Amino acid sequence: MRRYRYRCDRCRRTWPDRTTQAAADLDRDHHRAAAHSGHSPHGDEVWSAAEDENTGLTRPARRLILGTLTGGTAMTAWRWLHRR
């Protein structure tokens, strides 16, 4: 059975697992109305909790790792280009 979660990165809060995406969407809608005056903050999303089970990492942790690797690669390329 698939499970879904709503996460608001701005508030740094993750809601409990839901059995349907509609239920997680409802969590999102209630939170947006209560905390963000109905607006959509950056980084809020509903995702399948099964994605976390594949890697053992949460989505925010995977984003942090990807950002670190991307930034490190960009810095290495920048240094390499400016040495020539």
C-alpha positions as CSV (number, residue, x, y, z in Angstrom):
1,M,0.0,0.0,0.0
2,R,1.3,3.4,-0.9
3,R,1.6,6.1,1.8
4,Y,1.7,9.8,1.3
5,R,3.2,12.7,3.3
6,Y,2.9,16.4,3.3
7,R,6.0,18.4,4.1
8,C,6.3,22.2,4.5
9,D,10.0,23.1,4.3
10,R,9.3,26.7,5.4
11,C,7.7,25.6,8.7
12,R,10.1,22.5,8.9
13,R,7.2,20.3,9.6
14,T,6.1,16.9,8.1
15,W,2.6,15.5,8.6
16,P,2.0,11.8,9.4
17,D,1.6,9.2,6.7
18,R,-1.8,9.1,4.9
19,T,-3.2,6.2,2.9
20,T,-4.3,8.4,0.0
21,Q,-2.9,11.3,-1.8
22,A,-6.2,13.1,-1.4
23,A,-5.8,12.9,2.4
24,A,-2.3,14.3,2.2
25,D,-3.5,17.1,-0.1
26,L,-6.2,17.9,2.5
27,D,-3.4,18.3,5.1
28,R,-1.6,20.6,2.7
29,D,-4.7,22.7,2.1
30,H,-5.5,23.1,5.8
31,H,-1.9,24.1,6.6
32,R,-1.7,26.6,3.8
33,A,-4.9,28.2,4.9
34,A,-3.9,28.3,8.6
35,A,-0.2,29.2,8.4
36,H,0.3,30.9,5.1
37,S,-3.0,32.7,4.4
38,G,-3.8,30.3,1.6
39,H,-0.5,30.9,-0.2
40,S,1.8,28.2,-1.4
41,P,5.2,28.5,0.4
42,H,8.4,27.4,-1.3
43,G,9.2,23.8,-0.6
44,D,5.8,22.5,0.4
45,E,4.9,19.2,-1.3
46,V,3.1,15.9,-1.0
47,W,5.2,12.9,-1.8
48,S,5.0,9.1,-1.7
49,A,6.4,7.8,1.6
50,A,7.5,4.7,-0.4
51,E,10.3,6.9,-1.9
52,D,11.9,7.1,1.6
53,E,11.9,3.3,2.0
54,N,13.9,2.9,-1.2
55,T,17.0,4.7,0.0
56,G,16.5,4.9,3.8
57,L,16.8,8.7,3.5
58,T,14.0,11.3,3.7
59,R,13.5,13.7,0.8
60,P,15.0,16.7,2.6
61,A,18.1,14.6,3.4
62,R,18.5,13.5,-0.2
63,R,18.1,17.2,-1.3
64,L,20.9,18.2,1.1
65,I,23.2,15.5,-0.3
66,L,22.4,16.4,-3.9
67,G,23.0,20.1,-3.2
68,T,26.3,19.5,-1.5
69,L,27.5,17.3,-4.4
70,T,26.3,19.8,-7.0
71,G,27.9,22.7,-5.1
72,G,31.2,20.9,-4.7
73,T,31.3,20.0,-8.4
74,A,30.6,23.6,-9.4
75,M,33.4,24.9,-7.1
76,T,35.8,22.3,-8.4
77,A,35.0,23.3,-12.0
78,W,35.3,27.0,-11.2
79,R,38.8,26.5,-9.7
80,W,39.9,24.3,-12.5
81,L,38.8,26.9,-15.1
82,H,40.5,29.8,-13.3
83,R,43.8,28.0,-12.9
84,R,44.3,27.9,-16.7
